[in-house]
Amino acid sequence: MKSSSPSRKHSQGNFNLGGEIAEADALLDDAFYDSVVYRSILSRSDDRRCFIIGRTGSGKSATLRRIKSEMPDHVIEINPTDLSLPYITDLGVVRYLTSLDVHLDSLYNALWKHVLLIEIIKHRYRIDSPDAKQRFLTYIIDKVKRDSKKKAALEYLEEFEGKFWCETDERVRDITNKFESQFKAAAGGKLTAGSASVELTSSDQSSLAGEERIELIRRFQRVVNETQLPRLNTMMNVLNEDILDSPQNYTYVIIDDLDKDWADDKVKNDLIRNLFQVVLDLKRVVNLKVVVALRTNIFEALDFGRSGGQGEKFRALTMRLRWTAKELENLLGERARVQAERLSLGPVTSVTQLLPNANQTRGKPIDYILDRTLMRPRDAIAYLNACFAAAGGSARLTWEDMKGAESAYSRNRLLALRDEWEPTYPDIDRVLQRFRQAPSAMTVSAATKYLDDAMELIADYRFQGVQWLTEVSAPFWNGGASDDWADSYHLLVKLLYDIGFLGLQGPRDREATFGQDEPEFADSATNIRNTSHFVIHPAFRLALDIADTRPGERRSPSRPRAGS
């Protein structure tokens, strides 16, 4: 240990490495780690990727907050909770069309374009009053007066009159109400199909005959598709050529928190998918970059087939937030440096200065810490903060501090795993609890017992996850006398691997592979078939009363798997 390291005796109390979430992180601004992903997002021309995909705690929100603090005059932040999108799903027309399975992509596409266009114009010209709006319109009309299409497109903005500079949610309600009025006008308030006449209520469609219902759906779909006004698309040209026409006006639009409760779950994926499509359309605006952060599980659940086969294009524009061991060590070191400076503890150049010495039994302390994370900043910060708390706020840790903090840390990580996946897999925690007191490394026969116990939850009337558990256990129940273990248990094992709970280890592997190491490894039934041991991640063992059954089953996250 370097002599310049803060001694345990003289370290001031309450030492920590900052908050675990961006919104409550006192070190974010002064100790931000300048990652490759951050530089890619800032890139204006060299890197056009704009979708940040990562798990909870991987640093998505922190990255976007940094962009905003670095360039406040060039950043627009859109919060989905401010859009009044639940209001849209409550409209009678929308409910009626949804009940008929009419696709509302054109409406959602127009809504996103409308929101982004108005926010960019407001930001660019500082529009906050009727006078400011009028000055902008006078200026832009004069600028495009020789282009009849652009001039006609500007009438779109004039339609909003007093609502132009209002809050975003008011403008969303306004454009939605216009759609409802247009739809009712086109339908005459009462819609007919063949010999049937129906009001705009979802209950009426149940009385329609098959052919009449099909004709009704076709007619309504045409009406919805026509709501995507050509003037909006022309306004995108105005945005590129006449509004953001200079690199000096380069603008970032950042959108986060799409995983929160901001819209009805039935339409949330449709709204997000259409946002992706609009972002793709806006790539033609040279001096604009729209950056969207999204959790991995939500991104994978998007139905890209509804977007005309655009899934490949969307994926080409994604940045997957993954961290190496060295990057996480550097991030922790930067936070330790800033905090030590704030508390006048002397120079700290590496987080390892605060850790105990390595030994043959436990290895390097930084490896021990990272092995108990899912290779995300939040996990690493949380564990070290727990260690500093166990040390009484001292900046100098011992192995006893690290071990003493691990139990509470493990319980919190298991709760965090539940919270992360509960929306997708209700009652997932009850499945994880079926592994309580299991061996940390299980043979195939041992793992079978615990997997069977988990699948039996389907028969429990109190279990809320019957639908998803039925889907992932279907190969087992439908396989009957199948002798192929991997085919029967593949989907359930893959789910537990994907969320980071279970690792796979082959007979010749020295350590297990986990989801953060190779995200797609468990997609292959062959890899599961070649697994000799199923390993529960060290982060969750103490929370489930699981003791390590053998050393060395966890692969160092900085070392790639042989042959990969």
C-alpha positions, 0 to 999 in steps of 0.5 A: 500500500502506498504511503500516500494512501489515507490511513484508517486512523486518520480517514474522515467519516462518511467516505463514499463513492457517490449516489447509485442513481444519477438523480442523487449522485453528488459526484456525477459532475466532478467525477464523471468517467469519460467513456467510449460510449459518451464520446460516441454520443457526442460525436456529430458526424463520425458516429451517428448511433443514437439509441443507448441500450443497457440494463438498469444501473449501466449508466444510461441516465448518467450519460444523458445528464452529463451531456445536458450539463456540458452543453446546456445551450444545445440540449433539449430534454424530453421527459415522457411523463410530461407528454400526457400520453395516457390522455391519448389512450383514454380517448373514445376514438383511440379505444374504439380503434384499438379494440378493432386492432386498427394500427395507430402507427400513423397517429403515434408517428405524427405525435412524435414528429409534432412534439420534436418539431415544436420543441426544437423550434421553441429552443432554437428561437427562444419562443415563450410568448405570442410575440416571439412566435409571431416574430419567428413565423414572420422570419421563417415565412420570408425565408422560404417564400420562394418555395411553395411547398415549404410555405404551405407546410408552415400553415401547420404551425399557424393552426396551433395559434395560442397553444404553440408556446404552451407546455408539451402536454397541452400541445399533445392534447391539442393535436390528439383532439384534432385527430379525434375531430377529423376522424369523427368528421370523416365518419360522420359521427356514426360509421357504417360498414355494409348494412351495419351502423355503429357508434364510436364505442368499443362495445359496438364492434362485437355485434358486427358480422365477420365481413362487415367487421373486416370492411370496417377495419379497412376503412378506419385504417385508411382514415388513420393512415391519412392523418399523417399530413404531408405538411409534417414531412415537409416541415422536416425539410424546413427544419434541416434547411432553414431552422437548424441550417448551421453547425452553430445551431447543432442540437441534441434532443435527449429522451430518457425514462421510457421504462417508467409509468408514462403510458398504458402498457398496451400501447407503450411498445407501439409508442416507443417503436414509433419514436424509433421510426421518427428518430430514424426519419430525422437522421436527414437533419444534419445538425440534429442528434436525437438520443434515446436511452432504453432498457435492454429488455424493453428494446428486445420486446419491441415489435419491429415487424410493424415498422416495415422491416426496420429492425435491422436499421434500428439495431445498427444505430444502437450502442450497447452499454457494457463495461470492462473490468478496467473501465469500472476500475477507472470509474471507481478510481476517479470517484475515489480521487474526487471524494478524497480531495473533497475530504482532504484525505491526501492524493488518491490515484486509484481505487486500489489504494483504498483496498486491502492487500491481495492474498492467495485465498481471496485474490485481488480485492478489486476482482473480488468486488467486480465478481460480485457485480453484474459489471455495471457502475451501480453495482460496483458503487453500491458494494463499495459504499456498503464496504465504507459504511461497514468501516464506519465511513473510513476511506481505508478498507479491510477484508473484514469490512468487505466481507461484513458488507456483503450480506446486506449488499447481496440482499439489496442486489436480489431486490434490485434484480426483482425490481428490474424484471418484475414488470416483464416477469411478474413474481420473478422473485418467487422463482429465484427464491426456489434456489434458496440454499442450493449449491452455488455450482450445480450439476445438471441433475442438481439443477433439475430439481430446482428448475422443476420446483420453479416450474411447479409455481404454475400450479400456485393460484397466488403466483402472478407469473403464470403466463410467462412461466408457462411459455418458458416451461412449455418445452418441458411440459410438451416434451413428454418423454424427451431425453434431451435435457437442453431442449426441455429446460432451454427457455427457463435456463436462458431466462435466468442466464439473461437476467444475470442470475445463472451462469454456465460452465462447461467441463473444460472451463475453469470458470463460469460464463454469465450474461454480462460476459456473453449476452447471447451465449445461452441463446444456443441450446447446444451451449446449454447441452454442453454445460456441466455446471450451472452457477448462481451468480456470487452477487445473490448467494448470501441473500439466498443462503448459498455457500460457495461450493468450490473456488474459481467458478467465476470467470474474471470479467476482463478475460474473454472466453476461449474461442470467443 
